[in-house]
Amino acid sequence: MATARAPQPHAPGPPEERRRSNFVAESWAELKKVEWPGQNQVIQGTIVVLVACLVVGTYLYVNDEIWKQVVSKFLLGQ
């Protein structure tokens, strides 16, 4: 026995357009909820990233120089 379904209300426009406008509206609502960082937080975050890059870059450079010597002397015999 088949059950009758109530007709679904249709929104105007093609489905892609409805999804797009719904996405934009929901995204805008979420962006309004964001607690944006202040200038001091941005400066501190930038400094932390730059220091981290400097530390990792130095570590990689030193490690590369050490392994270059190891490979040159022991593996290549030069």
Steps between C-alpha positions, in 0.01 A plus 500: 500500500647834392487803724429843360772760545433862568629721216835663574509880476731608219740789537531726197793453264709202397634269775864609446406862557307415819793302637744779415292771668444275801875435526579871476240590763622229738865595443425865569317405822799294613744783421296730724562257791879503460701677767759676287848555652613844600813669369712382795394138448582522129845646573573235764386221269716633219805516727440143620478375141815687394699370799377145436604529133843628604551215749387229257698654215816510711448140612453382142804694378728358772364150445555532123861615548575211738347237271674651197834438671400147608388401150801664336762338725354160584261403223665659197857466627607848393 
